[in-house]
Amino acid sequence: MTTINLLPWREWKRQEQKKQFGIWCVLSLLLAGSIMALIHMEMARKIDYQLSRNNYISTEINELDKQIAEISALQKVRRSLIERMEVIQNLQRSRPSIVHLFTEIVTTVPNGVSLQTLSLTDGNLIINGEAESNARVSNYMRNLSNSDWFKDPNLTVIQIKDKKVNRISTFTLTVKQTSPNSTAKKHNEGGIH
């Protein structure tokens, strides 16, 4: 029987297997490295894309903030203009009331009463005057009460001064200014027709 020495062949086979194992390890590492590089590149691309979207959104937000600031400035201007228009409209509406106020003052003053000062504050007319008697002051208050342009006369001060023969009563009274249109509106709003 011939003896065959298989030791060198086995050694060669082992070397061959080590080489193949090394090659497979290197190939596996290269494959894993390239997969990791691809994943890293894809993630970097997605991050860049998201950052560009974020920058675009930030730019649009800044533009909208500027527009909102412009809108609020325009709203302030609008409110200011509306307030001015309301003041002008109130002045336009109140123009005839001053004429009516003076006309009513003249028509309501009875004989024997003279007015010294008139002052108007917040719709309240303060009247300072002199009368020949207390009865004339009460007659004047009745006349004011019956007027369409005045309401609620209130006597605050009355003093009697002796001026030689004549007794003069000085008085201060307040009366609220109104207009027939506003009272008619109040009656209509209250359901009275």
C-alpha positions in Angstrom: 0.0 0.0 0.0 1.3 3.4 -0.9 1.3 6.0 1.7 0.2 9.4 0.7 1.3 12.3 2.8 -1.7 14.7 3.0 -0.1 17.1 5.4 1.2 19.6 2.9 -2.2 19.5 1.1 -4.0 20.1 4.4 -1.7 23.0 5.2 -2.2 24.4 1.7 -6.0 24.0 2.2 -5.9 25.8 5.6 -3.9 28.6 4.0 -6.4 28.8 1.2 -9.3 28.9 3.7 -7.5 31.7 5.7 -7.1 33.7 2.6 -10.7 33.2 1.6 -11.8 34.1 5.2 -9.6 37.3 5.0 -11.0 38.2 1.6 -14.6 37.7 2.9 -13.8 39.7 6.0 -12.3 42.5 3.9 -15.3 42.3 1.5 -17.7 42.4 4.4 -16.0 45.3 6.0 -16.0 47.2 2.6 -19.6 46.3 2.1 -20.5 47.4 5.7 -18.4 50.6 5.2 -20.0 51.5 1.9 -23.5 50.8 3.4 -22.6 53.0 6.3 -21.3 55.7 4.0 -24.5 55.5 1.9 -26.6 55.8 5.0 -24.5 58.7 6.2 -24.8 60.5 2.9 -28.5 59.9 2.8 -29.0 61.2 6.3 -26.8 64.2 5.5 -28.9 64.9 2.4 -32.1 64.7 4.4 -30.7 66.9 7.1 -29.6 69.5 4.4 -33.1 69.3 2.9 -34.7 69.8 6.2 -32.4 72.7 7.0 -33.2 74.3 3.7 -37.0 73.9 4.5 -36.4 75.3 7.9 -34.6 78.3 6.4 -37.4 78.8 3.9 -40.0 78.7 6.7 -38.0 81.1 8.8 -37.8 83.5 5.9 -41.5 83.2 5.3 -42.2 83.7 9.0 -40.1 86.9 9.0 -42.0 88.2 5.9 -45.3 87.4 7.7 -44.1 89.1 10.8 -43.3 92.2 8.8 -46.7 92.1 7.1 -48.4 91.6 10.6 -46.5 94.7 11.9 -47.6 96.7 8.8 -51.2 95.5 9.4 -51.2 96.5 13.0 -49.7 99.9 12.1 -52.5 100.2 9.5 -55.1 99.2 12.1 -53.8 101.9 14.4 -54.0 104.4 11.6 -57.5 103.2 10.8 -58.6 103.4 14.4 -57.2 106.9 14.6 -59.0 107.9 11.5 -62.3 106.4 12.7 -61.9 108.3 16.0 -61.3 111.5 14.1 -64.3 110.9 11.9 -66.5 110.2 14.9 -65.3 113.5 16.5 -66.1 115.3 13.3 -69.5 113.7 13.0 -70.3 114.5 16.7 -69.3 118.1 16.0 -71.4 118.2 12.9 -74.4 116.8 14.9 -73.8 119.1 17.8 -73.6 122.3 15.6 -77.3 122.9 15.5 -77.7 122.1 19.2 -75.6 125.1 20.3 -78.0 127.3 18.3 -81.0 125.6 19.9 -79.3 125.9 23.3 -79.0 129.7 23.0 -82.5 130.0 21.5 -84.0 128.0 24.4 -82.1 130.0 27.0 -83.5 133.2 25.6 -87.1 131.9 25.4 -87.1 130.3 28.8 -85.8 133.3 30.8 -88.8 135.1 32.4 -89.0 138.8 33.0 -87.2 139.8 36.2 -84.4 137.2 35.7 -81.0 138.1 34.3 -78.3 135.6 33.6 -74.7 136.4 34.6 -72.7 133.4 33.4 -73.3 130.2 31.5 -70.9 127.2 31.4 -71.3 123.8 29.7 -69.5 120.8 31.0 -70.2 117.2 29.9 -73.8 118.1 28.9 -74.5 119.9 32.2 -75.3 123.6 31.9 -74.4 125.7 34.9 -76.3 129.0 35.1 -75.5 131.8 37.4 -77.9 134.7 37.6 -80.0 137.2 39.5 -83.7 137.4 40.0 -86.1 139.9 41.5 -87.7 137.2 43.7 -87.5 133.5 44.5 -90.8 133.0 42.6 -89.1 134.2 39.4 -86.3 131.6 39.9 -88.9 128.8 40.3 -90.8 130.1 37.2 -87.5 129.9 35.3 -86.9 126.3 36.5 -90.4 125.4 35.4 -89.7 126.9 31.9 -86.4 124.9 31.7 -88.3 121.7 32.7 -90.9 122.2 30.0 -88.2 122.8 27.3 -87.4 120.0 24.9 -83.7 121.0 25.0 -83.2 120.9 28.8 -84.1 118.4 31.6 -83.7 118.0 35.3 -83.1 121.6 36.5 -81.5 121.6 39.9 -81.1 124.7 42.1 -77.8 124.5 44.0 -77.4 128.0 45.5 -79.8 130.9 46.2 -78.9 134.0 48.2 -80.8 137.2 48.8 -78.9 140.4 48.6 -80.4 143.7 49.8 -79.6 146.4 47.3 -81.2 149.4 48.9 -84.9 149.1 48.0 -84.9 146.0 45.8 -84.2 142.5 47.1 -82.2 140.6 44.6 -81.8 136.8 44.7 -78.6 135.5 43.2 -78.8 131.8 42.2 -76.8 129.0 40.7 -78.6 126.1 39.0 -77.6 123.2 36.9 -79.6 121.7 34.1 -78.9 118.8 31.7 -78.7 119.5 28.0 -80.7 117.2 25.8 -82.2 117.2 22.4 -85.7 116.2 21.2 -84.2 113.7 18.8 -82.3 111.8 21.6 -85.4 111.6 23.8 -87.4 110.3 20.8 -84.8 107.7 20.1 -84.8 106.6 23.7 -88.5 106.2 23.7 -88.4 104.2 20.4 -85.6 102.0 21.8 -87.6 101.4 25.0 -90.6 100.2 23.0 -92.7 103.4 23.4 -94.0 104.5 19.9 
